[in-house]
Amino acid sequence: TGGTDIGIFVANRNALRESNLNHTSHRGELVRGWSASGDLVASVIAGLLIGLGLDAWLDTSPLFVVMFVLAGSIGGFLRLKAESGEIEEQAKEAIRIRDGL
């Protein structure tokens, strides 16, 4: 019965490790998602502040605000798209590993 007990222990330990890894990877993906959305907000705010500063310095109307907010929005969305693509690829790879493909 000693060999059976060790086998059960090892199987339980491996299952626990796998569940911890899955939980950790989901948490990591959530953090990466929030980080990417924070990057989007930060780029829009940065574009707004740069545009406001340039408009005040050069005494122009909202020309630079519009340009830099658009540039920040585009850059933020591209970053968000790239990050979500990486997360999706990692999820597909984890499913392939889990299913033994």
C-alpha positions as CSV (number, residue, x, y, z in Angstrom):
1,T,0.0,0.0,0.0
2,G,3.0,2.3,0.4
3,G,3.5,2.5,-3.4
4,T,-0.1,3.3,-3.9
5,D,-0.1,6.1,-1.3
6,I,3.0,7.6,-2.9
7,G,1.3,7.4,-6.3
8,I,-1.8,9.2,-5.0
9,F,0.3,11.8,-3.2
10,V,2.3,12.5,-6.4
11,A,-1.0,12.7,-8.5
12,N,-2.6,15.1,-6.0
13,R,0.6,17.2,-5.8
14,N,0.7,17.5,-9.6
15,A,-3.0,18.3,-9.9
16,L,-2.5,21.0,-7.2
17,R,0.5,22.5,-9.1
18,E,-1.4,22.5,-12.3
19,S,-4.4,24.3,-10.7
20,N,-2.1,26.8,-9.1
21,L,-0.4,27.4,-12.5
22,N,-3.7,27.9,-14.2
23,H,-4.9,30.3,-11.4
24,T,-1.7,32.2,-11.6
25,S,-1.8,32.5,-15.4
26,H,-5.4,33.7,-15.3
27,R,-4.4,36.4,-12.8
28,G,-1.4,37.3,-14.9
29,E,-3.6,37.7,-18.0
30,L,-6.0,39.9,-16.0
31,V,-3.2,42.1,-14.9
32,R,-1.8,42.3,-18.5
33,G,-5.3,43.2,-19.7
34,W,-5.7,46.0,-17.2
35,S,-2.2,47.2,-17.8
36,A,-2.9,47.4,-21.6
37,S,-6.1,49.3,-20.9
38,G,-4.2,51.6,-18.6
39,D,-1.7,52.2,-21.4
40,L,-4.6,53.3,-23.6
41,V,-5.9,55.8,-21.1
42,A,-2.3,57.1,-20.4
43,S,-1.6,57.6,-24.1
44,V,-4.8,59.6,-24.6
45,I,-4.0,61.7,-21.5
46,A,-0.4,62.2,-22.6
47,G,-1.6,63.3,-26.0
48,L,-4.0,65.7,-24.4
49,L,-1.4,67.3,-22.2
50,I,1.2,67.6,-24.9
51,G,-1.4,69.1,-27.2
52,L,-2.6,71.6,-24.6
53,G,1.0,72.5,-23.9
54,L,1.9,73.1,-27.6
55,D,-1.3,75.0,-28.2
56,A,-0.6,77.3,-25.3
57,W,3.0,77.8,-26.3
58,L,2.3,78.4,-30.0
59,D,-1.0,80.2,-29.3
60,T,-2.9,78.0,-31.7
61,S,-6.5,76.8,-31.3
62,P,-7.1,73.1,-30.5
63,L,-5.0,72.0,-33.5
64,F,-2.3,70.2,-31.5
65,V,-4.8,68.8,-28.9
66,V,-6.8,67.1,-31.7
67,M,-3.7,65.8,-33.4
68,F,-2.0,64.4,-30.2
69,V,-5.2,63.0,-28.8
70,L,-5.8,61.2,-32.1
71,A,-2.2,60.0,-32.1
72,G,-2.4,58.9,-28.5
73,S,-5.7,57.0,-29.1
74,I,-4.3,55.2,-32.2
75,G,-1.1,54.3,-30.3
76,G,-3.0,53.1,-27.3
77,F,-5.4,51.0,-29.4
78,L,-2.5,49.4,-31.3
79,R,-0.8,48.6,-28.0
80,L,-4.1,47.1,-26.6
81,K,-4.6,45.0,-29.8
82,A,-1.0,43.7,-29.7
83,E,-1.3,42.8,-26.0
84,S,-4.6,41.0,-26.4
85,G,-3.2,39.1,-29.4
86,E,-0.3,37.9,-27.2
87,I,-2.7,36.8,-24.4
88,E,-4.9,35.0,-26.9
89,E,-1.9,33.1,-28.4
90,Q,-0.8,32.1,-24.9
91,A,-4.3,30.9,-24.1
92,K,-4.4,28.8,-27.3
93,E,-1.0,27.3,-26.5
94,A,-2.1,26.4,-22.9
95,I,-5.2,24.7,-24.4
96,R,-3.0,22.7,-26.8
97,I,-0.7,21.7,-24.0
98,R,-3.6,20.7,-21.8
99,D,-5.3,18.7,-24.5
100,G,-1.9,17.1,-25.4
101,L,-2.0,18.3,-29.0
